[in-house]
Structure formats: structure tokens, C-alpha cells
Amino acid sequence: MIFFKSRIEREKITVGAMIKLYCRLEHGNDRTLCKECQKMFEYAMTKLDKCPYEEDKPTCTNCTVHCFKIEEREKIRQIMRYSGPKMLWEHPILAIMHLVDNRKSKKAIEMS
């Protein structure tokens, strides 16, 4: 169940779902990711595995460390901007959990 996953695991599932949704709707790939999206997926998973915050990881929007290279950061922003609103319909639990995590990380930053 998604509620009981670690913060990093939830982030991986959410980012993966966003990339898959983007690839399906923008590139027409239903079953597999295109090479470009597969590369972004692997890159994002590697970066999440190496996150210095580990379980205290804020959402990327609220993060002070920019671990993605500039080109990849812009591409993931594009994917998130496109997929984010659609996630409420496609993956409502993931979308709501991400919004909750985002709110928690904002509050944690404000308190520090």
C-alpha cells in the first residue's frame, strides 16, 4: 500500500507514473517507454537513490539541493507540468500523497 512506503519509494512511484503518463499521452507509448523517457526515468531513479535527504526528502519544488543537471531538470519540469494536473484523474492516491508531502516539506522549511 502506497501509504506505508518510505518517502523515497513514494517519490519514485510518483515520478515513474508521471513519466509513464507523459510518454503515453505525448509519445503514444502505451506499454513501454520511448528511449528518451526511459533515459529520464533511469536518471530520476538514480538521483532519488542518491538523495542526501533520504527519508527527510522534501518535494523537488521545495528542495534546496538541485541534483539534476540543468537539461534534465528542465525536462523533468516539463514532464511534471504536463502530467501533474492529469495525475488526479489517472493516479488520484499518488497525486494526493504528493500534495500532502509537498505541504509537509513546505512547513518543515518554514520552521527551520
Backbone as a chain_set.jsonl record, in Angstrom:
{"seq": "MIFFKSRIEREKITVGAMIKLYCRLEHGNDRTLCKECQKMFEYAMTKLDKCPYEEDKPTCTNCTVHCFKIEEREKIRQIMRYSGPKMLWEHPILAIMHLVDNRKSKKAIEMS", "coords": {"N": [[0.849, -1.183, 0.0], [0.567, 2.193, -0.809], [0.58, 4.175, 1.179], [2.185, 3.284, 3.218], [4.72, 3.112, 2.306], [8.182, 4.105, 2.111], [9.332, 7.53, 2.126], [11.058, 8.111, -0.04], [10.525, 5.908, -1.7], [7.81, 6.37, -2.312], [8.108, 8.725, -3.743], [9.579, 7.807, -5.937], [7.701, 6.08, -7.135], [5.704, 7.933, -7.789], [7.03, 9.791, -9.51], [7.791, 8.022, -11.523], [5.249, 7.238, -12.449], [4.379, 9.678, -13.459], [6.182, 10.125, -15.559], [5.6, 7.907, -17.172], [2.917, 8.464, -17.809], [3.213, 10.872, -19.212], [4.763, 9.954, -21.4], [2.981, 8.156, -22.57], [0.811, 9.836, -23.302], [2.008, 11.932, -24.758], [3.885, 10.76, -26.495], [2.662, 8.529, -27.409], [3.08, 5.943, -26.419], [2.024, 3.064, -25.084], [2.631, 0.616, -23.69], [5.399, 0.448, -23.189], [8.164, 2.616, -22.344], [9.44, 5.247, -24.413], [12.762, 5.675, -25.775], [13.862, 8.141, -24.927], [12.217, 8.855, -22.723], [12.605, 6.614, -21.114], [15.294, 6.921, -20.513], [15.15, 9.29, -18.984], [13.585, 8.358, -16.865], [15.313, 6.414, -15.691], [17.422, 8.107, -14.968], [16.159, 9.814, -13.107], [15.465, 7.931, -11.116], [17.986, 7.102, -10.275], [18.978, 9.499, -9.215], [17.148, 9.873, -7.111], [17.792, 7.667, -5.556], [20.236, 8.485, -4.616], [19.708, 10.666, -3.038], [20.539, 13.164, -0.746], [18.976, 13.815, 1.433], [17.519, 11.633, 2.124], [15.087, 9.94, 3.937], [13.966, 12.282, 4.861], [13.442, 13.784, 2.707], [12.452, 16.612, 0.911], [9.768, 17.651, -1.309], [10.617, 18.029, -4.762], [10.154, 20.634, -5.659], [10.425, 22.136, -3.353], [12.999, 21.732, -2.599], [16.362, 22.474, -1.645], [18.672, 21.617, -2.733], [19.901, 21.135, -5.901], [19.92, 18.491, -7.67], [19.651, 17.475, -10.211], [21.011, 17.73, -13.49], [21.113, 20.717, -15.477], [19.802, 20.504, -18.033], [18.34, 18.084, -17.747], [16.83, 18.768, -15.532], [15.152, 20.758, -16.556], [13.722, 19.212, -18.399], [12.396, 17.34, -16.711], [10.808, 19.091, -15.299], [9.122, 19.959, -17.344], [7.823, 17.542, -17.904], [6.559, 17.121, -15.425], [4.917, 19.408, -15.241], [3.197, 18.903, -17.328], [2.12, 16.345, -16.727], [1.306, 16.517, -14.049], [-1.315, 17.849, -13.448], [-2.966, 15.951, -14.665], [-2.587, 13.732, -13.157], [-4.355, 13.595, -11.014], [-6.628, 12.456, -12.103], [-5.682, 10.106, -13.302], [-4.013, 8.801, -11.402], [-5.091, 9.123, -8.595], [-4.543, 8.678, -5.787], [-1.743, 8.713, -5.614], [-1.319, 11.339, -6.484], [-2.595, 12.852, -4.472], [-1.122, 12.043, -2.219], [1.341, 13.099, -2.95], [0.761, 15.825, -2.903], [0.262, 16.117, -0.166], [2.801, 15.429, 0.849], [4.227, 17.546, -0.277], [3.119, 19.752, 1.034], [3.877, 19.146, 3.685], [6.693, 19.29, 3.437], [7.001, 21.972, 2.785], [6.146, 23.219, 5.148], [8.084, 22.242, 6.918], [10.37, 23.488, 5.943], [9.707, 26.172, 6.369], [9.682, 26.225, 9.145], [12.319, 25.862, 9.812]], "CA": [[0.0, 0.0, 0.0], [1.375, 3.401, -1.004], [0.663, 4.969, 2.407], [3.177, 2.738, 4.128], [6.035, 3.121, 1.663], [9.07, 5.176, 2.569], [9.199, 8.782, 1.372], [11.775, 7.962, -1.312], [9.779, 4.947, -2.521], [6.624, 7.064, -2.822], [8.568, 9.678, -4.762], [9.93, 7.018, -7.125], [6.457, 5.618, -7.754], [5.017, 9.097, -8.351], [7.79, 10.289, -10.665], [7.656, 6.998, -12.556], [3.896, 7.338, -13.007], [4.302, 10.915, -14.244], [6.938, 9.913, -16.8], [4.822, 6.964, -17.993], [1.749, 9.186, -18.294], [3.72, 11.8, -20.223], [5.174, 9.193, -22.579], [1.77, 7.596, -23.186], [-0.008, 10.873, -23.913], [2.766, 12.768, -25.692], [4.622, 9.97, -27.482], [1.809, 7.437, -27.866], [3.597, 4.64, -25.996], [1.153, 2.505, -24.053], [3.196, -0.476, -22.891], [6.79, 0.706, -22.797], [8.627, 3.994, -22.51], [10.36, 5.5, -25.518], [14.149, 5.758, -25.3], [14.05, 9.413, -24.22], [11.534, 8.782, -21.429], [13.288, 5.576, -20.333], [16.528, 7.548, -20.028], [14.76, 10.212, -17.911], [13.148, 7.529, -15.748], [16.506, 5.858, -15.051], [18.146, 9.232, -14.38], [15.414, 10.239, -11.915], [15.578, 6.89, -10.09], [19.358, 7.169, -9.762], [19.074, 10.688, -8.373], [16.389, 9.626, -5.884], [18.582, 6.724, -4.743], [21.385, 9.201, -4.035], [19.246, 11.885, -2.378], [21.201, 13.358, 0.548], [17.979, 13.978, 2.492], [16.956, 10.312, 2.409], [13.666, 9.917, 4.305], [13.505, 13.642, 5.131], [13.456, 14.449, 1.418], [11.314, 17.467, 0.548], [9.432, 17.521, -2.721], [11.636, 18.709, -5.569], [9.836, 22.058, -5.697], [10.872, 22.765, -2.105], [14.354, 21.288, -2.284], [17.425, 23.478, -1.791], [19.748, 20.981, -3.497], [19.486, 20.834, -7.271], [20.76, 17.354, -8.029], [19.533, 17.211, -11.639], [21.717, 18.643, -14.384], [20.203, 21.752, -15.973], [18.981, 19.992, -19.135], [17.407, 17.099, -17.199], [15.917, 19.483, -14.635], [14.131, 21.394, -17.39], [12.885, 18.157, -18.981], [11.509, 16.783, -15.686], [9.816, 20.139, -15.037], [8.173, 19.881, -18.445], [7.039, 16.331, -17.678], [5.712, 17.319, -14.248], [3.897, 20.395, -15.582], [2.239, 18.256, -18.216], [1.484, 15.193, -16.083], [0.792, 16.833, -12.723], [-2.773, 18.009, -13.379], [-3.62, 14.724, -15.118], [-2.392, 12.689, -12.148], [-5.564, 13.493, -10.184], [-7.554, 11.531, -12.78], [-5.018, 8.834, -13.612], [-3.47, 8.198, -10.179], [-5.509, 10.074, -7.562], [-3.887, 8.464, -4.494], [-0.374, 9.237, -5.749], [-1.393, 12.8, -6.569], [-2.934, 13.383, -3.148], [0.035, 11.822, -1.34], [2.375, 14.058, -3.337], [0.338, 17.129, -2.376], [0.489, 16.057, 1.288], [4.259, 15.515, 1.047], [4.629, 18.907, -0.64], [2.706, 20.63, 2.137], [4.739, 18.842, 4.835], [8.045, 19.794, 3.212], [6.928, 23.444, 2.877], [6.082, 23.559, 6.572], [9.384, 21.935, 7.524], [11.305, 24.543, 5.51], [9.309, 27.408, 7.052], [10.011, 26.124, 10.573], [13.773, 25.847, 10.032]], "C": [[0.893, 1.245, 0.0], [1.564, 4.208, 0.277], [1.818, 4.541, 3.295], [4.572, 2.653, 3.519], [6.874, 4.252, 2.259], [8.893, 6.394, 1.669], [9.858, 8.666, 0.0], [11.027, 7.002, -2.237], [8.526, 5.585, -3.109], [7.007, 8.033, -3.934], [8.928, 8.945, -6.054], [8.679, 6.57, -7.874], [5.752, 6.78, -8.45], [5.733, 9.621, -9.59], [7.692, 9.299, -11.82], [6.299, 7.067, -13.238], [3.755, 8.582, -13.883], [5.027, 10.762, -15.586], [6.163, 8.974, -17.724], [3.592, 7.639, -18.59], [2.139, 10.141, -19.421], [4.047, 11.056, -21.517], [3.955, 8.631, -23.313], [0.997, 8.674, -23.941], [0.73, 11.708, -24.96], [3.437, 11.97, -26.807], [3.842, 8.758, -27.978], [2.278, 6.039, -27.485], [2.788, 4.107, -24.823], [1.858, 1.515, -23.138], [4.609, -0.209, -22.386], [7.11, 2.185, -23.001], [9.492, 4.099, -23.76], [11.764, 5.648, -24.929], [14.396, 7.016, -24.476], [13.438, 9.359, -22.815], [12.161, 7.71, -20.531], [14.57, 6.132, -19.726], [16.219, 8.495, -18.863], [14.326, 9.44, -16.672], [14.355, 6.98, -14.978], [17.305, 6.95, -14.342], [17.475, 9.664, -13.078], [15.542, 9.212, -10.792], [16.973, 6.897, -9.456], [19.509, 8.351, -8.817], [18.305, 10.511, -7.068], [17.125, 8.66, -4.964], [19.716, 7.43, -4.005], [20.992, 10.463, -3.27], [19.894, 12.029, -0.997], [20.219, 13.487, 1.716], [17.373, 12.66, 2.951], [15.484, 10.423, 2.785], [13.111, 11.295, 4.665], [13.415, 14.468, 3.848], [12.225, 15.337, 1.233], [10.903, 17.158, -0.893], [10.424, 18.362, -3.511], [11.417, 20.217, -5.629], [10.405, 22.793, -4.49], [12.317, 22.435, -1.747], [15.378, 22.399, -2.525], [18.608, 22.934, -2.584], [19.215, 20.66, -4.885], [20.392, 19.733, -7.813], [20.69, 17.014, -9.519], [20.397, 18.204, -12.405], [20.681, 19.578, -15.003], [19.267, 21.213, -17.059], [17.923, 19.002, -18.623], [16.393, 17.751, -16.267], [14.793, 20.142, -15.441], [13.191, 20.353, -18.001], [11.92, 17.587, -17.937], [10.46, 17.821, -15.284], [8.714, 20.107, -16.096], [7.246, 18.676, -18.257], [6.073, 16.532, -16.515], [4.607, 18.334, -14.511], [2.794, 19.773, -16.44], [1.437, 17.186, -17.471], [0.792, 15.534, -14.772], [-0.719, 16.971, -12.646], [-3.531, 16.733, -13.767], [-3.52, 13.594, -14.096], [-3.614, 12.527, -11.247], [-6.577, 12.525, -10.785], [-6.95, 10.152, -12.966], [-4.571, 8.072, -12.362], [-3.818, 9.08, -8.983], [-4.803, 9.896, -6.216], [-2.458, 8.997, -4.532], [-0.383, 10.767, -5.759], [-1.668, 13.412, -5.202], [-1.767, 13.206, -2.184], [1.158, 12.805, -1.666], [2.029, 15.461, -2.819], [0.547, 17.203, -0.866], [1.978, 16.188, 1.591], [4.765, 16.916, 0.756], [4.302, 19.881, 0.49], [3.577, 20.416, 3.366], [6.136, 19.429, 4.629], [8.077, 21.317, 3.242], [6.944, 23.891, 4.335], [7.413, 23.327, 7.255], [10.409, 23.007, 7.167], [10.988, 25.858, 6.231], [9.717, 27.399, 8.517], [11.519, 26.168, 10.813], [14.419, 27.175, 9.751]], "O": [[1.87, 1.312, 0.746], [2.595, 4.857, 0.45], [2.365, 5.352, 4.042], [5.502, 2.169, 4.164], [6.352, 5.212, 2.826], [8.358, 6.282, 0.566], [9.279, 9.077, -1.006], [10.912, 7.263, -3.434], [8.211, 5.365, -4.279], [6.309, 8.142, -4.942], [8.612, 9.419, -7.145], [8.609, 6.67, -9.099], [5.26, 6.631, -9.569], [5.095, 9.868, -10.614], [7.527, 9.702, -12.971], [6.207, 6.968, -14.461], [3.093, 8.547, -14.921], [4.537, 11.218, -16.619], [6.079, 9.219, -18.928], [3.262, 7.409, -19.753], [1.472, 10.205, -20.453], [3.652, 11.484, -22.602], [3.912, 8.637, -24.543], [0.575, 8.461, -25.078], [0.129, 12.141, -25.943], [3.547, 12.45, -27.936], [4.304, 8.04, -28.865], [1.922, 5.061, -28.142], [2.858, 4.634, -23.712], [1.69, 1.579, -21.92], [4.962, -0.605, -21.275], [6.42, 2.898, -23.73], [10.193, 3.153, -24.121], [11.922, 5.735, -23.711], [15.065, 6.963, -23.444], [14.068, 9.769, -21.841], [12.235, 7.889, -19.315], [14.894, 5.853, -18.571], [16.941, 8.504, -17.866], [14.661, 9.824, -15.551], [14.406, 7.074, -13.752], [17.808, 6.737, -13.239], [18.146, 9.858, -12.065], [15.71, 9.589, -9.632], [17.115, 6.719, -8.246], [20.099, 8.224, -7.744], [18.769, 10.959, -6.02], [17.091, 8.809, -3.743], [20.106, 7.024, -2.91], [21.861, 11.249, -2.893], [19.806, 11.119, -0.173], [20.603, 13.287, 2.869], [16.787, 12.577, 4.031], [14.701, 10.961, 2.002], [11.895, 11.455, 4.763], [13.324, 15.695, 3.894], [11.093, 14.875, 1.38], [11.63, 16.47, -1.611], [11.005, 19.306, -2.976], [12.376, 20.988, -5.646], [10.821, 23.946, -4.601], [12.795, 22.831, -0.684], [15.271, 23.162, -3.485], [19.45, 23.7, -3.053], [18.192, 19.988, -5.023], [21.473, 19.995, -8.339], [21.577, 16.334, -10.036], [20.507, 19.37, -12.025], [19.495, 19.25, -15.041], [18.06, 21.448, -17.001], [16.758, 19.073, -19.014], [15.235, 17.337, -16.215], [13.627, 20.088, -15.05], [11.989, 20.594, -18.107], [10.747, 17.37, -18.241], [9.331, 17.454, -14.961], [7.529, 20.214, -15.781], [6.033, 18.785, -18.431], [4.904, 16.158, -16.606], [3.479, 18.148, -14.057], [1.614, 20.088, -16.286], [0.212, 17.136, -17.58], [-0.206, 14.905, -14.418], [-1.354, 16.277, -11.852], [-4.617, 16.473, -13.248], [-4.271, 12.62, -14.158], [-3.878, 11.426, -10.765], [-7.302, 11.849, -10.055], [-7.635, 9.143, -12.804], [-4.731, 6.854, -12.275], [-2.934, 9.72, -8.414], [-4.494, 10.893, -5.563], [-2.012, 9.656, -3.592], [0.45, 11.405, -5.116], [-1.029, 14.393, -4.824], [-1.453, 14.116, -1.417], [1.845, 13.289, -0.766], [2.905, 16.19, -2.354], [0.962, 18.239, -0.347], [2.378, 16.953, 2.469], [5.636, 17.422, 1.463], [5.119, 20.729, 0.849], [3.976, 21.379, 4.021], [6.702, 20.006, 5.557], [9.069, 21.902, 3.676], [7.663, 24.819, 4.707], [7.831, 24.134, 8.086], [11.227, 23.388, 8.005], [11.898, 26.572, 6.653], [10.06, 28.442, 9.075], [11.951, 26.485, 11.921], [15.634, 27.313, 9.892]]}, "num_chains": 1, "name": "protein.A"}
